Amino acid sequence: MRYMLLIYGCHREELPDGYDQVNAYVKDLTARGVFEAADPLHLPATATTVRVRDDEALITDGPFAETHEQLGGYFIVNCRDLDEAIELAALCPLAKLGTVEIRPILEVTFR
């Protein structure tokens, strides 16, 4: 089953040797055969939010919600079960500063 590990409340820049630690984590995930994708996001201040109300697009500079823990990036891993996803989330170096939310990916075929 595929899981998305959502990284909240921290950025690589806050972790000493953050890029090196994240690169080592990706190498470990790859060696285990579970790595599918990962991307960091720019800081929340760069976000643009779009809502459509009464057929009108409402554009707001900034993130959807004003909250302390903003989404900073994600990993997609293909695990045998939730227990393995939890193990991998606990190994993520960014979990030392922020939070890793584990969400199963709903497999849908779009036509």
Gaussian input, Z-matrix of N, CA and C with variables (Angstrom, degrees):
# hf/3-21g

backbone

0 1
 N
 C     1     B1
 C     2     B2     1     A1
 N     3     B3     2     A2     1     D1
 C     4     B4     3     A3     2     D2
 C     5     B5     4     A4     3     D3
 N     6     B6     5     A5     4     D4
 C     7     B7     6     A6     5     D5
 C     8     B8     7     A7     6     D6
 N     9     B9     8     A8     7     D7
 C    10    B10     9     A9     8     D8
 C    11    B11    10    A10     9     D9
 N    12    B12    11    A11    10    D10
 C    13    B13    12    A12    11    D11
 C    14    B14    13    A13    12    D12
 N    15    B15    14    A14    13    D13
 C    16    B16    15    A15    14    D14
 C    17    B17    16    A16    15    D15
 N    18    B18    17    A17    16    D16
 C    19    B19    18    A18    17    D17
 C    20    B20    19    A19    18    D18
 N    21    B21    20    A20    19    D19
 C    22    B22    21    A21    20    D20
 C    23    B23    22    A22    21    D21
 N    24    B24    23    A23    22    D22
 C    25    B25    24    A24    23    D23
 C    26    B26    25    A25    24    D24
 N    27    B27    26    A26    25    D25
 C    28    B28    27    A27    26    D26
 C    29    B29    28    A28    27    D27
 N    30    B30    29    A29    28    D28
 C    31    B31    30    A30    29    D29
 C    32    B32    31    A31    30    D30
 N    33    B33    32    A32    31    D31
 C    34    B34    33    A33    32    D32
 C    35    B35    34    A34    33    D33
 N    36    B36    35    A35    34    D34
 C    37    B37    36    A36    35    D35
 C    38    B38    37    A37    36    D36
 N    39    B39    38    A38    37    D37
 C    40    B40    39    A39    38    D38
 C    41    B41    40    A40    39    D39
 N    42    B42    41    A41    40    D40
 C    43    B43    42    A42    41    D41
 C    44    B44    43    A43    42    D42
 N    45    B45    44    A44    43    D43
 C    46    B46    45    A45    44    D44
 C    47    B47    46    A46    45    D45
 N    48    B48    47    A47    46    D46
 C    49    B49    48    A48    47    D47
 C    50    B50    49    A49    48    D48
 N    51    B51    50    A50    49    D49
 C    52    B52    51    A51    50    D50
 C    53    B53    52    A52    51    D51
 N    54    B54    53    A53    52    D52
 C    55    B55    54    A54    53    D53
 C    56    B56    55    A55    54    D54
 N    57    B57    56    A56    55    D55
 C    58    B58    57    A57    56    D56
 C    59    B59    58    A58    57    D57
 N    60    B60    59    A59    58    D58
 C    61    B61    60    A60    59    D59
 C    62    B62    61    A61    60    D60
 N    63    B63    62    A62    61    D61
 C    64    B64    63    A63    62    D62
 C    65    B65    64    A64    63    D63
 N    66    B66    65    A65    64    D64
 C    67    B67    66    A66    65    D65
 C    68    B68    67    A67    66    D66
 N    69    B69    68    A68    67    D67
 C    70    B70    69    A69    68    D68
 C    71    B71    70    A70    69    D69
 N    72    B72    71    A71    70    D70
 C    73    B73    72    A72    71    D71
 C    74    B74    73    A73    72    D72
 N    75    B75    74    A74    73    D73
 C    76    B76    75    A75    74    D74
 C    77    B77    76    A76    75    D75
 N    78    B78    77    A77    76    D76
 C    79    B79    78    A78    77    D77
 C    80    B80    79    A79    78    D78
 N    81    B81    80    A80    79    D79
 C    82    B82    81    A81    80    D80
 C    83    B83    82    A82    81    D81
 N    84    B84    83    A83    82    D82
 C    85    B85    84    A84    83    D83
 C    86    B86    85    A85    84    D84
 N    87    B87    86    A86    85    D85
 C    88    B88    87    A87    86    D86
 C    89    B89    88    A88    87    D87
 N    90    B90    89    A89    88    D88
 C    91    B91    90    A90    89    D89
 C    92    B92    91    A91    90    D90
 N    93    B93    92    A92    91    D91
 C    94    B94    93    A93    92    D92
 C    95    B95    94    A94    93    D93
 N    96    B96    95    A95    94    D94
 C    97    B97    96    A96    95    D95
 C    98    B98    97    A97    96    D96
 N    99    B99    98    A98    97    D97
 C   100   B100    99    A99    98    D98
 C   101   B101   100   A100    99    D99
 N   102   B102   101   A101   100   D100
 C   103   B103   102   A102   101   D101
 C   104   B104   103   A103   102   D102
 N   105   B105   104   A104   103   D103
 C   106   B106   105   A105   104   D104
 C   107   B107   106   A106   105   D105
 N   108   B108   107   A107   106   D106
 C   109   B109   108   A108   107   D107
 C   110   B110   109   A109   108   D108
 N   111   B111   110   A110   109   D109
 C   112   B112   111   A111   110   D110
 C   113   B113   112   A112   111   D111
 N   114   B114   113   A113   112   D112
 C   115   B115   114   A114   113   D113
 C   116   B116   115   A115   114   D114
 N   117   B117   116   A116   115   D115
 C   118   B118   117   A117   116   D116
 C   119   B119   118   A118   117   D117
 N   120   B120   119   A119   118   D118
 C   121   B121   120   A120   119   D119
 C   122   B122   121   A121   120   D120
 N   123   B123   122   A122   121   D121
 C   124   B124   123   A123   122   D122
 C   125   B125   124   A124   123   D123
 N   126   B126   125   A125   124   D124
 C   127   B127   126   A126   125   D125
 C   128   B128   127   A127   126   D126
 N   129   B129   128   A128   127   D127
 C   130   B130   129   A129   128   D128
 C   131   B131   130   A130   129   D129
 N   132   B132   131   A131   130   D130
 C   133   B133   132   A132   131   D131
 C   134   B134   133   A133   132   D132
 N   135   B135   134   A134   133   D133
 C   136   B136   135   A135   134   D134
 C   137   B137   136   A136   135   D135
 N   138   B138   137   A137   136   D136
 C   139   B139   138   A138   137   D137
 C   140   B140   139   A139   138   D138
 N   141   B141   140   A140   139   D139
 C   142   B142   141   A141   140   D140
 C   143   B143   142   A142   141   D141
 N   144   B144   143   A143   142   D142
 C   145   B145   144   A144   143   D143
 C   146   B146   145   A145   144   D144
 N   147   B147   146   A146   145   D145
 C   148   B148   147   A147   146   D146
 C   149   B149   148   A148   147   D147
 N   150   B150   149   A149   148   D148
 C   151   B151   150   A150   149   D149
 C   152   B152   151   A151   150   D150
 N   153   B153   152   A152   151   D151
 C   154   B154   153   A153   152   D152
 C   155   B155   154   A154   153   D153
 N   156   B156   155   A155   154   D154
 C   157   B157   156   A156   155   D155
 C   158   B158   157   A157   156   D156
 N   159   B159   158   A158   157   D157
 C   160   B160   159   A159   158   D158
 C   161   B161   160   A160   159   D159
 N   162   B162   161   A161   160   D160
 C   163   B163   162   A162   161   D161
 C   164   B164   163   A163   162   D162
 N   165   B165   164   A164   163   D163
 C   166   B166   165   A165   164   D164
 C   167   B167   166   A166   165   D165
 N   168   B168   167   A167   166   D166
 C   169   B169   168   A168   167   D167
 C   170   B170   169   A169   168   D168
 N   171   B171   170   A170   169   D169
 C   172   B172   171   A171   170   D170
 C   173   B173   172   A172   171   D171
 N   174   B174   173   A173   172   D172
 C   175   B175   174   A174   173   D173
 C   176   B176   175   A175   174   D174
 N   177   B177   176   A176   175   D175
 C   178   B178   177   A177   176   D176
 C   179   B179   178   A178   177   D177
 N   180   B180   179   A179   178   D178
 C   181   B181   180   A180   179   D179
 C   182   B182   181   A181   180   D180
 N   183   B183   182   A182   181   D181
 C   184   B184   183   A183   182   D182
 C   185   B185   184   A184   183   D183
 N   186   B186   185   A185   184   D184
 C   187   B187   186   A186   185   D185
 C   188   B188   187   A187   186   D186
 N   189   B189   188   A188   187   D187
 C   190   B190   189   A189   188   D188
 C   191   B191   190   A190   189   D189
 N   192   B192   191   A191   190   D190
 C   193   B193   192   A192   191   D191
 C   194   B194   193   A193   192   D192
 N   195   B195   194   A194   193   D193
 C   196   B196   195   A195   194   D194
 C   197   B197   196   A196   195   D195
 N   198   B198   197   A197   196   D196
 C   199   B199   198   A198   197   D197
 C   200   B200   199   A199   198   D198
 N   201   B201   200   A200   199   D199
 C   202   B202   201   A201   200   D200
 C   203   B203   202   A202   201   D201
 N   204   B204   203   A203   202   D202
 C   205   B205   204   A204   203   D203
 C   206   B206   205   A205   204   D204
 N   207   B207   206   A206   205   D205
 C   208   B208   207   A207   206   D206
 C   209   B209   208   A208   207   D207
 N   210   B210   209   A209   208   D208
 C   211   B211   210   A210   209   D209
 C   212   B212   211   A211   210   D210
 N   213   B213   212   A212   211   D211
 C   214   B214   213   A213   212   D212
 C   215   B215   214   A214   213   D213
 N   216   B216   215   A215   214   D214
 C   217   B217   216   A216   215   D215
 C   218   B218   217   A217   216   D216
 N   219   B219   218   A218   217   D217
 C   220   B220   219   A219   218   D218
 C   221   B221   220   A220   219   D219
 N   222   B222   221   A221   220   D220
 C   223   B223   222   A222   221   D221
 C   224   B224   223   A223   222   D222
 N   225   B225   224   A224   223   D223
 C   226   B226   225   A225   224   D224
 C   227   B227   226   A226   225   D225
 N   228   B228   227   A227   226   D226
 C   229   B229   228   A228   227   D227
 C   230   B230   229   A229   228   D228
 N   231   B231   230   A230   229   D229
 C   232   B232   231   A231   230   D230
 C   233   B233   232   A232   231   D231
 N   234   B234   233   A233   232   D232
 C   235   B235   234   A234   233   D233
 C   236   B236   235   A235   234   D234
 N   237   B237   236   A236   235   D235
 C   238   B238   237   A237   236   D236
 C   239   B239   238   A238   237   D237
 N   240   B240   239   A239   238   D238
 C   241   B241   240   A240   239   D239
 C   242   B242   241   A241   240   D240
 N   243   B243   242   A242   241   D241
 C   244   B244   243   A243   242   D242
 C   245   B245   244   A244   243   D243
 N   246   B246   245   A245   244   D244
 C   247   B247   246   A246   245   D245
 C   248   B248   247   A247   246   D246
 N   249   B249   248   A248   247   D247
 C   250   B250   249   A249   248   D248
 C   251   B251   250   A250   249   D249
 N   252   B252   251   A251   250   D250
 C   253   B253   252   A252   251   D251
 C   254   B254   253   A253   252   D252
 N   255   B255   254   A254   253   D253
 C   256   B256   255   A255   254   D254
 C   257   B257   256   A256   255   D255
 N   258   B258   257   A257   256   D256
 C   259   B259   258   A258   257   D257
 C   260   B260   259   A259   258   D258
 N   261   B261   260   A260   259   D259
 C   262   B262   261   A261   260   D260
 C   263   B263   262   A262   261   D261
 N   264   B264   263   A263   262   D262
 C   265   B265   264   A264   263   D263
 C   266   B266   265   A265   264   D264
 N   267   B267   266   A266   265   D265
 C   268   B268   267   A267   266   D266
 C   269   B269   268   A268   267   D267
 N   270   B270   269   A269   268   D268
 C   271   B271   270   A270   269   D269
 C   272   B272   271   A271   270   D270
 N   273   B273   272   A272   271   D271
 C   274   B274   273   A273   272   D272
 C   275   B275   274   A274   273   D273
 N   276   B276   275   A275   274   D274
 C   277   B277   276   A276   275   D275
 C   278   B278   277   A277   276   D276
 N   279   B279   278   A278   277   D277
 C   280   B280   279   A279   278   D278
 C   281   B281   280   A280   279   D279
 N   282   B282   281   A281   280   D280
 C   283   B283   282   A282   281   D281
 C   284   B284   283   A283   282   D282
 N   285   B285   284   A284   283   D283
 C   286   B286   285   A285   284   D284
 C   287   B287   286   A286   285   D285
 N   288   B288   287   A287   286   D286
 C   289   B289   288   A288   287   D287
 C   290   B290   289   A289   288   D288
 N   291   B291   290   A290   289   D289
 C   292   B292   291   A291   290   D290
 C   293   B293   292   A292   291   D291
 N   294   B294   293   A293   292   D292
 C   295   B295   294   A294   293   D293
 C   296   B296   295   A295   294   D294
 N   297   B297   296   A296   295   D295
 C   298   B298   297   A297   296   D296
 C   299   B299   298   A298   297   D297
 N   300   B300   299   A299   298   D298
 C   301   B301   300   A300   299   D299
 C   302   B302   301   A301   300   D300
 N   303   B303   302   A302   301   D301
 C   304   B304   303   A303   302   D302
 C   305   B305   304   A304   303   D303
 N   306   B306   305   A305   304   D304
 C   307   B307   306   A306   305   D305
 C   308   B308   307   A307   306   D306
 N   309   B309   308   A308   307   D307
 C   310   B310   309   A309   308   D308
 C   311   B311   310   A310   309   D309
 N   312   B312   311   A311   310   D310
 C   313   B313   312   A312   311   D311
 C   314   B314   313   A313   312   D312
 N   315   B315   314   A314   313   D313
 C   316   B316   315   A315   314   D314
 C   317   B317   316   A316   315   D315
 N   318   B318   317   A317   316   D316
 C   319   B319   318   A318   317   D317
 C   320   B320   319   A319   318   D318
 N   321   B321   320   A320   319   D319
 C   322   B322   321   A321   320   D320
 C   323   B323   322   A322   321   D321
 N   324   B324   323   A323   322   D322
 C   325   B325   324   A324   323   D323
 C   326   B326   325   A325   324   D324
 N   327   B327   326   A326   325   D325
 C   328   B328   327   A327   326   D326
 C   329   B329   328   A328   327   D327
 N   330   B330   329   A329   328   D328
 C   331   B331   330   A330   329   D329
 C   332   B332   331   A331   330   D330

   B1=1.4552
   B2=1.5151
   B3=1.3263
   B4=1.4662
   B5=1.5218
   B6=1.3293
   B7=1.4628
   B8=1.5196
   B9=1.3261
   B10=1.4563
   B11=1.5165
   B12=1.3176
   B13=1.4608
   B14=1.5207
   B15=1.3174
   B16=1.4619
   B17=1.5188
   B18=1.3110
   B19=1.4631
   B20=1.5277
   B21=1.3221
   B22=1.4687
   B23=1.5226
   B24=1.3237
   B25=1.4569
   B26=1.5141
   B27=1.3215
   B28=1.4676
   B29=1.5176
   B30=1.3056
   B31=1.4577
   B32=1.5144
   B33=1.3111
   B34=1.4669
   B35=1.5234
   B36=1.3419
   B37=1.4557
   B38=1.5283
   B39=1.3273
   B40=1.4623
   B41=1.5183
   B42=1.3163
   B43=1.4531
   B44=1.5238
   B45=1.3351
   B46=1.4630
   B47=1.5262
   B48=1.3241
   B49=1.4709
   B50=1.5276
   B51=1.3369
   B52=1.4562
   B53=1.5147
   B54=1.3250
   B55=1.4624
   B56=1.5232
   B57=1.3181
   B58=1.4707
   B59=1.5278
   B60=1.3332
   B61=1.4704
   B62=1.5264
   B63=1.3274
   B64=1.4659
   B65=1.5281
   B66=1.3297
   B67=1.4685
   B68=1.5233
   B69=1.3168
   B70=1.4671
   B71=1.5298
   B72=1.3319
   B73=1.4653
   B74=1.5273
   B75=1.3381
   B76=1.4632
   B77=1.5308
   B78=1.3199
   B79=1.4692
   B80=1.5280
   B81=1.3252
   B82=1.4627
   B83=1.5264
   B84=1.3339
   B85=1.4606
   B86=1.5239
   B87=1.3249
   B88=1.4635
   B89=1.5274
   B90=1.3236
   B91=1.4689
   B92=1.5316
   B93=1.3207
   B94=1.4701
   B95=1.5299
   B96=1.3267
   B97=1.4594
   B98=1.5171
   B99=1.3255
   B100=1.4722
   B101=1.5229
   B102=1.3260
   B103=1.4609
   B104=1.5187
   B105=1.3439
   B106=1.4602
   B107=1.5208
   B108=1.3368
   B109=1.4641
   B110=1.5202
   B111=1.3150
   B112=1.4648
   B113=1.5195
   B114=1.3017
   B115=1.4598
   B116=1.5145
   B117=1.3232
   B118=1.4629
   B119=1.5252
   B120=1.3050
   B121=1.4594
   B122=1.5187
   B123=1.3275
   B124=1.4583
   B125=1.5234
   B126=1.3110
   B127=1.4620
   B128=1.5355
   B129=1.3353
   B130=1.4706
   B131=1.5228
   B132=1.3184
   B133=1.4625
   B134=1.5301
   B135=1.3293
   B136=1.4634
   B137=1.5255
   B138=1.3215
   B139=1.4672
   B140=1.5287
   B141=1.3122
   B142=1.4576
   B143=1.5249
   B144=1.3091
   B145=1.4552
   B146=1.5223
   B147=1.3317
   B148=1.4700
   B149=1.5209
   B150=1.3162
   B151=1.4604
   B152=1.5212
   B153=1.3104
   B154=1.4630
   B155=1.5200
   B156=1.3282
   B157=1.4584
   B158=1.5234
   B159=1.3081
   B160=1.4686
   B161=1.5292
   B162=1.3408
   B163=1.4690
   B164=1.5286
   B165=1.3230
   B166=1.4555
   B167=1.5241
   B168=1.3319
   B169=1.4628
   B170=1.5219
   B171=1.3195
   B172=1.4642
   B173=1.5212
   B174=1.3081
   B175=1.4541
   B176=1.5245
   B177=1.3385
   B178=1.4618
   B179=1.5152
   B180=1.3269
   B181=1.4581
   B182=1.5168
   B183=1.3173
   B184=1.4617
   B185=1.5104
   B186=1.3193
   B187=1.4651
   B188=1.5238
   B189=1.3189
   B190=1.4674
   B191=1.5118
   B192=1.3324
   B193=1.4666
   B194=1.5211
   B195=1.3026
   B196=1.4634
   B197=1.5215
   B198=1.3019
   B199=1.4515
   B200=1.5142
   B201=1.2961
   B202=1.4588
   B203=1.5285
   B204=1.3136
   B205=1.4641
   B206=1.5193
   B207=1.3258
   B208=1.4573
   B209=1.5270
   B210=1.3233
   B211=1.4544
   B212=1.5194
   B213=1.3379
   B214=1.4627
   B215=1.5114
   B216=1.3229
   B217=1.4559
   B218=1.5065
   B219=1.3349
   B220=1.4554
   B221=1.5218
   B222=1.3078
   B223=1.4570
   B224=1.5165
   B225=1.3196
   B226=1.4595
   B227=1.5202
   B228=1.3304
   B229=1.4657
   B230=1.5271
   B231=1.3169
   B232=1.4586
   B233=1.5187
   B234=1.3204
   B235=1.4659
   B236=1.5190
   B237=1.3172
   B238=1.4676
   B239=1.5270
   B240=1.3766
   B241=1.4619
   B242=1.5298
   B243=1.3321
   B244=1.4603
   B245=1.5195
   B246=1.3221
   B247=1.4617
   B248=1.5276
   B249=1.3301
   B250=1.4640
   B251=1.5237
   B252=1.3357
   B253=1.4621
   B254=1.5251
   B255=1.3264
   B256=1.4626
   B257=1.5280
   B258=1.3207
   B259=1.4702
   B260=1.5236
   B261=1.3378
   B262=1.4620
   B263=1.5201
   B264=1.3265
   B265=1.4654
   B266=1.5251
   B267=1.3279
   B268=1.4668
   B269=1.5255
   B270=1.3222
   B271=1.4640
   B272=1.5256
   B273=1.3232
   B274=1.4640
   B275=1.5292
   B276=1.3361
   B277=1.4684
   B278=1.5217
   B279=1.3262
   B280=1.4609
   B281=1.5213
   B282=1.3327
   B283=1.4672
   B284=1.5246
   B285=1.3305
   B286=1.4718
   B287=1.5214
   B288=1.3253
   B289=1.4650
   B290=1.5178
   B291=1.3104
   B292=1.4585
   B293=1.5127
   B294=1.3095
   B295=1.4574
   B296=1.5177
   B297=1.3238
   B298=1.4587
   B299=1.5227
   B300=1.3137
   B301=1.4690
   B302=1.5267
   B303=1.3141
   B304=1.4583
   B305=1.5202
   B306=1.3421
   B307=1.4642
   B308=1.5162
   B309=1.3449
   B310=1.4575
   B311=1.5246
   B312=1.3278
   B313=1.4570
   B314=1.5266
   B315=1.2966
   B316=1.4617
   B317=1.5311
   B318=1.3200
   B319=1.4627
   B320=1.5222
   B321=1.3167
   B322=1.4539
   B323=1.5228
   B324=1.3089
   B325=1.4626
   B326=1.5223
   B327=1.3223
   B328=1.4659
   B329=1.5259
   B330=1.3014
   B331=1.4768
   B332=1.4973
   A1=108.26
   A2=114.00
   A3=118.73
   A4=109.99
   A5=114.24
   A6=121.78
   A7=108.62
   A8=115.50
   A9=120.93
   A10=107.04
   A11=115.16
   A12=121.73
   A13=106.51
   A14=116.78
   A15=122.71
   A16=108.86
   A17=116.54
   A18=122.45
   A19=108.69
   A20=116.11
   A21=122.16
   A22=111.52
   A23=114.66
   A24=120.93
   A25=116.28
   A26=118.03
   A27=119.43
   A28=108.49
   A29=114.70
   A30=121.65
   A31=107.98
   A32=115.46
   A33=120.58
   A34=111.70
   A35=116.56
   A36=120.72
   A37=112.44
   A38=117.39
   A39=121.70
   A40=112.12
   A41=117.67
   A42=122.69
   A43=108.50
   A44=118.64
   A45=119.33
   A46=109.68
   A47=116.65
   A48=121.89
   A49=110.80
   A50=117.50
   A51=122.85
   A52=113.77
   A53=117.63
   A54=119.93
   A55=110.91
   A56=116.67
   A57=119.91
   A58=110.86
   A59=116.48
   A60=119.89
   A61=111.73
   A62=116.71
   A63=119.86
   A64=110.01
   A65=117.87
   A66=120.30
   A67=110.81
   A68=118.15
   A69=121.47
   A70=110.25
   A71=117.05
   A72=121.74
   A73=110.53
   A74=116.83
   A75=120.87
   A76=109.96
   A77=117.65
   A78=120.35
   A79=110.73
   A80=117.42
   A81=121.23
   A82=110.58
   A83=117.27
   A84=120.46
   A85=111.34
   A86=115.96
   A87=121.29
   A88=110.46
   A89=116.62
   A90=120.82
   A91=111.41
   A92=117.13
   A93=121.46
   A94=112.17
   A95=116.90
   A96=121.31
   A97=114.76
   A98=117.82
   A99=121.00
   A100=113.74
   A101=117.84
   A102=120.79
   A103=110.89
   A104=116.28
   A105=121.38
   A106=112.45
   A107=117.80
   A108=120.23
   A109=109.40
   A110=115.33
   A111=121.76
   A112=107.76
   A113=115.60
   A114=121.18
   A115=109.49
   A116=116.93
   A117=119.54
   A118=108.52
   A119=115.93
   A120=121.09
   A121=109.56
   A122=116.00
   A123=119.48
   A124=108.06
   A125=116.55
   A126=121.60
   A127=111.04
   A128=117.69
   A129=121.43
   A130=114.63
   A131=117.72
   A132=120.14
   A133=112.33
   A134=117.76
   A135=121.13
   A136=112.69
   A137=117.49
   A138=121.70
   A139=111.89
   A140=114.57
   A141=123.12
   A142=106.53
   A143=117.35
   A144=122.38
   A145=109.63
   A146=115.88
   A147=121.86
   A148=108.54
   A149=115.69
   A150=122.77
   A151=107.09
   A152=116.86
   A153=120.09
   A154=107.66
   A155=115.51
   A156=122.57
   A157=107.82
   A158=115.95
   A159=120.59
   A160=110.94
   A161=115.71
   A162=123.93
   A163=113.76
   A164=118.13
   A165=121.41
   A166=109.17
   A167=115.52
   A168=120.79
   A169=109.14
   A170=115.61
   A171=121.70
   A172=107.30
   A173=117.15
   A174=123.55
   A175=109.21
   A176=116.05
   A177=121.84
   A178=108.87
   A179=116.50
   A180=119.99
   A181=108.17
   A182=116.06
   A183=120.60
   A184=111.71
   A185=116.10
   A186=121.43
   A187=112.32
   A188=115.14
   A189=122.70
   A190=111.47
   A191=117.06
   A192=120.80
   A193=110.21
   A194=115.26
   A195=120.78
   A196=107.06
   A197=115.74
   A198=120.55
   A199=109.53
   A200=116.46
   A201=121.48
   A202=111.64
   A203=116.69
   A204=120.51
   A205=110.71
   A206=116.22
   A207=122.04
   A208=109.95
   A209=116.11
   A210=121.97
   A211=109.41
   A212=116.23
   A213=121.00
   A214=113.62
   A215=117.74
   A216=120.81
   A217=110.26
   A218=115.61
   A219=119.51
   A220=111.11
   A221=115.24
   A222=124.78
   A223=106.44
   A224=117.65
   A225=121.85
   A226=106.70
   A227=114.93
   A228=121.13
   A229=109.00
   A230=115.63
   A231=121.32
   A232=107.18
   A233=116.82
   A234=123.46
   A235=111.42
   A236=115.30
   A237=118.93
   A238=111.14
   A239=116.68
   A240=119.83
   A241=109.36
   A242=115.68
   A243=121.20
   A244=111.81
   A245=117.90
   A246=120.13
   A247=111.35
   A248=116.81
   A249=119.40
   A250=110.55
   A251=117.91
   A252=121.17
   A253=110.84
   A254=117.25
   A255=121.47
   A256=110.30
   A257=116.48
   A258=120.64
   A259=111.04
   A260=116.91
   A261=120.84
   A262=111.71
   A263=117.77
   A264=120.44
   A265=110.83
   A266=116.24
   A267=120.20
   A268=111.43
   A269=117.76
   A270=121.62
   A271=112.77
   A272=117.52
   A273=121.13
   A274=109.46
   A275=117.53
   A276=118.85
   A277=113.56
   A278=118.03
   A279=120.79
   A280=112.44
   A281=117.58
   A282=121.25
   A283=111.21
   A284=117.36
   A285=121.15
   A286=111.90
   A287=116.75
   A288=121.07
   A289=113.21
   A290=116.05
   A291=120.41
   A292=111.26
   A293=115.18
   A294=122.63
   A295=108.95
   A296=116.17
   A297=121.33
   A298=107.76
   A299=115.99
   A300=121.74
   A301=107.80
   A302=117.33
   A303=122.70
   A304=108.33
   A305=115.89
   A306=120.06
   A307=108.92
   A308=117.77
   A309=119.33
   A310=109.18
   A311=115.44
   A312=120.56
   A313=108.17
   A314=115.65
   A315=121.89
   A316=107.61
   A317=116.34
   A318=121.07
   A319=108.79
   A320=116.61
   A321=122.85
   A322=107.97
   A323=116.64
   A324=120.96
   A325=108.15
   A326=114.85
   A327=119.58
   A328=109.07
   A329=115.49
   A330=120.08
   A331=110.64
   D1=141.10
   D2=177.71
   D3=-89.36
   D4=140.49
   D5=178.17
   D6=-129.08
   D7=146.98
   D8=171.23
   D9=-105.15
   D10=126.47
   D11=174.17
   D12=-97.93
   D13=107.66
   D14=-177.72
   D15=-92.32
   D16=127.37
   D17=-175.53
   D18=-100.17
   D19=120.09
   D20=-178.70
   D21=-121.01
   D22=148.38
   D23=165.84
   D24=74.30
   D25=18.61
   D26=175.79
   D27=-159.29
   D28=164.42
   D29=176.57
   D30=-136.76
   D31=151.83
   D32=-178.39
   D33=-52.77
   D34=-34.38
   D35=-176.58
   D36=-64.60
   D37=-21.29
   D38=-178.68
   D39=-83.46
   D40=-12.33
   D41=-176.25
   D42=-103.15
   D43=124.33
   D44=176.91
   D45=-54.98
   D46=131.19
   D47=-177.27
   D48=56.08
   D49=37.45
   D50=-175.01
   D51=-55.34
   D52=-46.56
   D53=-179.18
   D54=-64.92
   D55=-40.97
   D56=179.14
   D57=-63.99
   D58=-42.10
   D59=-179.74
   D60=-66.85
   D61=-40.61
   D62=179.04
   D63=-68.62
   D64=-40.32
   D65=177.26
   D66=-61.92
   D67=-40.85
   D68=177.68
   D69=-64.24
   D70=-38.45
   D71=177.85
   D72=-62.88
   D73=-44.54
   D74=179.03
   D75=-63.56
   D76=-40.46
   D77=177.08
   D78=-61.52
   D79=-39.98
   D80=178.07
   D81=-65.23
   D82=-45.29
   D83=177.95
   D84=-60.70
   D85=-40.09
   D86=179.17
   D87=-65.54
   D88=-44.23
   D89=179.03
   D90=-62.22
   D91=-33.23
   D92=177.54
   D93=-76.60
   D94=-12.46
   D95=179.93
   D96=79.72
   D97=20.29
   D98=-177.25
   D99=-110.44
   D100=-11.89
   D101=-175.05
   D102=-72.74
   D103=131.18
   D104=174.53
   D105=-119.76
   D106=-41.78
   D107=-178.14
   D108=-166.89
   D109=160.49
   D110=173.94
   D111=-163.78
   D112=145.00
   D113=175.27
   D114=-152.33
   D115=134.86
   D116=169.25
   D117=-83.35
   D118=157.09
   D119=176.26
   D120=-109.32
   D121=152.64
   D122=171.92
   D123=-63.95
   D124=165.39
   D125=-178.60
   D126=-59.32
   D127=152.84
   D128=-177.20
   D129=-55.51
   D130=-28.47
   D131=-179.45
   D132=-62.51
   D133=-18.26
   D134=-179.75
   D135=-87.73
   D136=-2.32
   D137=-175.33
   D138=-73.34
   D139=151.70
   D140=170.07
   D141=-127.47
   D142=131.00
   D143=-177.53
   D144=-110.08
   D145=134.71
   D146=179.06
   D147=-121.04
   D148=128.81
   D149=172.90
   D150=-127.56
   D151=142.89
   D152=175.56
   D153=-113.19
   D154=120.94
   D155=178.93
   D156=-130.93
   D157=129.05
   D158=-178.55
   D159=51.16
   D160=43.91
   D161=178.65
   D162=62.98
   D163=17.37
   D164=177.31
   D165=-115.75
   D166=129.50
   D167=177.49
   D168=-78.93
   D169=123.64
   D170=178.19
   D171=-107.40
   D172=117.85
   D173=-174.93
   D174=-105.71
   D175=131.05
   D176=178.62
   D177=-129.46
   D178=133.29
   D179=172.62
   D180=-75.25
   D181=133.79
   D182=177.71
   D183=109.42
   D184=175.20
   D185=-175.90
   D186=-73.14
   D187=166.35
   D188=-179.22
   D189=-58.94
   D190=-43.85
   D191=-176.12
   D192=-127.95
   D193=143.10
   D194=173.18
   D195=-84.36
   D196=101.07
   D197=-178.07
   D198=-146.15
   D199=155.77
   D200=-178.72
   D201=-66.89
   D202=-39.65
   D203=-175.95
   D204=-101.28
   D205=95.27
   D206=178.18
   D207=-93.12
   D208=153.75
   D209=176.69
   D210=-66.31
   D211=126.45
   D212=-177.70
   D213=-109.84
   D214=-16.01
   D215=-179.61
   D216=165.60
   D217=-173.04
   D218=-177.53
   D219=-154.91
   D220=161.60
   D221=168.05
   D222=-127.50
   D223=143.85
   D224=170.25
   D225=-114.04
   D226=124.84
   D227=-179.01
   D228=-126.87
   D229=148.61
   D230=178.83
   D231=-110.26
   D232=102.99
   D233=-171.91
   D234=-111.10
   D235=159.99
   D236=177.59
   D237=-71.96
   D238=-28.74
   D239=-178.91
   D240=-167.02
   D241=178.14
   D242=-179.04
   D243=-62.91
   D244=-35.02
   D245=179.89
   D246=-59.46
   D247=-41.47
   D248=178.02
   D249=-67.42
   D250=-38.64
   D251=177.78
   D252=-62.74
   D253=-39.39
   D254=177.35
   D255=-64.46
   D256=-43.50
   D257=177.51
   D258=-58.02
   D259=-45.61
   D260=-178.81
   D261=-69.14
   D262=-37.05
   D263=177.40
   D264=-63.22
   D265=-38.51
   D266=179.45
   D267=-68.07
   D268=-25.22
   D269=178.74
   D270=-82.68
   D271=-13.55
   D272=-178.13
   D273=-64.29
   D274=125.65
   D275=-178.97
   D276=-62.88
   D277=-25.07
   D278=179.96
   D279=-73.23
   D280=-16.53
   D281=176.75
   D282=-68.00
   D283=-17.17
   D284=178.63
   D285=-69.42
   D286=-24.17
   D287=-177.62
   D288=-111.70
   D289=-33.80
   D290=-174.52
   D291=-125.07
   D292=-143.99
   D293=-176.49
   D294=-128.55
   D295=141.34
   D296=173.12
   D297=-113.23
   D298=116.30
   D299=176.85
   D300=-96.60
   D301=131.24
   D302=-179.78
   D303=-102.84
   D304=123.46
   D305=178.56
   D306=-128.72
   D307=126.39
   D308=174.05
   D309=-67.41
   D310=143.00
   D311=179.39
   D312=-91.28
   D313=125.54
   D314=178.00
   D315=-77.40
   D316=116.76
   D317=-177.86
   D318=-78.41
   D319=113.81
   D320=-178.06
   D321=-129.66
   D322=139.65
   D323=173.85
   D324=-100.92
   D325=118.23
   D326=178.71
   D327=-90.47
   D328=139.90
   D329=-178.66
   D330=-114.71

